[in-house]
Amino acid sequence: MELATFAGGCFWCLDAVFSELPGVDRVTSGYCGGYNLSPSYEQVCSGTTGHAEAIRISFDPLRISYRQLLAVFFAIHDPTTLNRQGADVGTQYRSAIFVHSEEQRAEASTVIQEFSTNLPAGSPIVTEVVDATEFFPAEPYHQGYFAKNPGQGYCAVVINPKLAAFRHQFAELLKNPGR
């Protein structure tokens, strides 16, 4: 198994999407990129810890590639808005790729360059590509939040449409796992 760590807005959204991918063994919601030890959800939401809401993915690279994970990541969030995803505003909702190796850094840079060519002029990608720092798992009630609470307001209004779009766009990947 290998690790991938992404931040792209609310971790409930990211968890819901990446949990459906074949080859993904586990998705853990948590906090990364800050300077407080063992931050709480409330501390991170205050924007004072420097952490981003993030997910750590344990995946089998023989079943799904890091590049495929990056493609999904860039498709399900807006990498051109600084410190914001939809109504979620603050550095804790920034777009970031926390790399675990130089190979991941190179792949992330390549994908960002490729993705950038399809964007309108004046819409630069603001996704940070930084070394993975200590990852702090979020409180237990955040883990698999959408799966446990699909009818909750935020889940119904924000996550369900995002999940539907993901399932449509990545139908082949969901049907035909593997590289």
Salt bridges, closest charged atoms under 4 A:
GLU20 OE2 - ARG167 NH2 2.36
GLU102 OE1 - ARG105 NE 3.41
GLU107 OE2 - ARG67 NH1 2.49
GLU114 OE1 - ARG67 NH2 2.28
GLU128 OE1 - ARG94 NE 3.22
ASP131 OD1 - ARG105 NH2 2.12
GLU139 OE1 - HIS142 NE2 3.81
GLU172 OE2 - LYS175 NZ 3.17
